Amino acid sequence: MIWKRHLTLAELNASSENTLVAHLAILYTRIGDDFIEAEMPVDDRTHQPFGLLHGGASAVLAETLGSMAGYMMTRDGQCVVGTELNATHHRPVAEGKVRGVCQPLHLGRQNQSWEIVVFDEQGRRCCTCRLSTAMLG
């Protein structure tokens, strides 16, 4: 297991109260030895004007997962901040849910890189993101 902080799904989901994460109904669903997952509905909160999942909503899901994964790699007195996010959109999603899966690409003492892949309900890759983070403290 890579995590330095051991949080439950209930604790992760409680941390989202009164945030953009809660507004978009992002829900953490799984924590593994080296990954974290969350789901987000594709609905009027996350659509762009043409009825498809907004690319910015996919970016919010990715930033949410990568930032929380980065936080789980810190110890007391440390925090993590995102420094760069990129997203490549592969296929549109009009309804249902998407699932984001976050795994580390690089875990350094001061910098981390996370890959977040967003899948539709059929398990097809819809978006691939990379988040770079910096550890502070």
C-alpha positions as CSV (number, residue, x, y, z in Angstrom):
1,M,0.0,0.0,0.0
2,I,1.3,3.4,-1.0
3,W,-0.9,5.6,1.2
4,K,0.6,7.4,4.3
5,R,-2.8,8.5,5.5
6,H,-5.5,5.9,5.8
7,L,-8.9,7.3,5.2
8,T,-12.2,5.5,4.8
9,L,-14.6,6.1,1.9
10,A,-16.9,7.7,4.5
11,E,-14.2,10.1,5.6
12,L,-13.3,11.0,2.0
13,N,-16.9,11.7,1.1
14,A,-17.5,13.7,4.2
15,S,-14.5,15.9,3.2
16,S,-16.5,17.0,0.1
17,E,-19.4,18.7,2.0
18,N,-20.1,22.3,0.9
19,T,-17.6,22.1,-2.0
20,L,-17.7,22.0,-5.8
21,V,-17.1,18.2,-5.4
22,A,-20.4,17.9,-3.5
23,H,-22.2,20.2,-6.0
24,L,-21.2,18.0,-8.9
25,A,-22.2,14.9,-6.8
26,I,-18.8,13.3,-7.1
27,L,-18.7,10.3,-4.8
28,Y,-15.6,8.3,-3.8
29,T,-16.3,4.6,-4.4
30,R,-13.1,2.6,-4.0
31,I,-9.6,2.9,-2.4
32,G,-7.1,0.2,-3.3
33,D,-3.4,-0.3,-2.5
34,D,-2.3,2.1,-5.2
35,F,-5.5,3.7,-6.6
36,I,-8.6,5.7,-5.7
37,E,-11.8,5.9,-7.7
38,A,-14.9,8.1,-7.8
39,E,-18.1,8.5,-9.8
40,M,-19.8,11.6,-11.2
41,P,-23.2,11.8,-12.8
42,V,-23.6,13.1,-16.3
43,D,-26.6,15.4,-15.9
44,D,-27.6,19.1,-16.0
45,R,-24.8,19.9,-13.5
46,T,-22.1,18.5,-15.7
47,H,-23.4,19.0,-19.2
48,Q,-22.1,21.6,-21.6
49,P,-24.7,23.5,-23.8
50,F,-24.9,20.7,-26.4
51,G,-26.0,18.0,-23.9
52,L,-22.6,16.3,-23.5
53,L,-20.3,15.9,-20.5
54,H,-18.4,19.2,-20.1
55,G,-14.7,18.8,-20.4
56,G,-14.3,21.0,-17.4
57,A,-16.4,18.6,-15.3
58,S,-14.0,15.8,-16.3
59,A,-11.2,18.0,-15.2
60,V,-12.9,18.6,-11.9
61,L,-13.2,14.9,-11.4
62,A,-9.5,14.4,-12.2
63,E,-8.3,17.2,-10.0
64,T,-10.5,15.9,-7.2
65,L,-9.1,12.4,-7.4
66,G,-5.5,13.5,-7.9
67,S,-5.5,16.1,-5.2
68,M,-7.0,13.6,-2.7
69,A,-4.5,10.9,-3.7
70,G,-1.8,13.5,-3.2
71,Y,-3.2,14.4,0.2
72,M,-3.2,10.7,1.2
73,M,0.5,10.6,0.4
74,T,1.3,13.3,3.0
75,R,2.0,13.2,6.7
76,D,0.9,15.5,9.5
77,G,2.2,19.0,8.8
78,Q,2.3,18.6,5.1
79,C,-0.1,19.5,2.4
80,V,-0.3,19.1,-1.4
81,V,-1.2,21.5,-4.2
82,G,-1.9,20.9,-7.8
83,T,0.6,22.6,-10.2
84,E,-0.6,21.4,-13.6
85,L,-3.5,19.5,-15.0
86,N,-4.0,18.4,-18.6
87,A,-6.9,16.4,-20.1
88,T,-7.3,14.6,-23.4
89,H,-10.9,13.9,-24.3
90,H,-11.5,10.7,-26.3
91,R,-15.3,10.2,-26.6
92,P,-18.4,12.1,-25.6
93,V,-20.8,11.0,-22.8
94,A,-24.4,12.2,-22.8
95,E,-25.9,10.5,-19.8
96,G,-25.4,8.1,-16.9
97,K,-22.2,8.2,-14.8
98,V,-18.5,8.4,-15.4
99,R,-15.9,6.7,-13.2
100,G,-12.5,8.2,-12.6
101,V,-9.5,6.0,-11.6
102,C,-6.4,7.7,-10.2
103,Q,-3.0,5.9,-10.1
104,P,0.5,7.3,-9.5
105,L,2.9,7.9,-12.3
106,H,5.7,9.3,-10.1
107,L,5.9,9.6,-6.3
108,G,8.8,11.8,-5.4
109,R,9.6,13.4,-2.1
110,Q,8.5,16.9,-3.3
111,N,6.6,16.2,-6.6
112,Q,4.0,13.7,-7.7
113,S,2.4,12.9,-11.0
114,W,-1.0,11.2,-11.2
115,E,-2.9,9.6,-14.1
116,I,-6.6,9.8,-13.9
117,V,-8.6,7.9,-16.5
118,V,-12.3,8.6,-16.9
119,F,-14.5,5.8,-18.1
120,D,-18.2,5.7,-19.2
121,E,-20.6,3.1,-17.9
122,Q,-19.6,0.7,-20.7
123,G,-16.0,0.8,-19.4
124,R,-14.8,2.8,-22.4
125,R,-12.1,5.4,-21.9
126,C,-13.5,8.9,-22.3
127,C,-10.8,11.1,-21.0
128,T,-7.2,10.7,-19.9
129,C,-5.8,13.3,-17.4
130,R,-2.4,13.9,-15.8
131,L,-2.2,16.0,-12.6
132,S,1.2,17.2,-11.2
133,T,1.3,18.1,-7.5
134,A,3.8,19.6,-5.1
135,M,4.2,18.6,-1.5
136,L,4.5,21.5,0.9
137,G,5.7,21.5,4.6
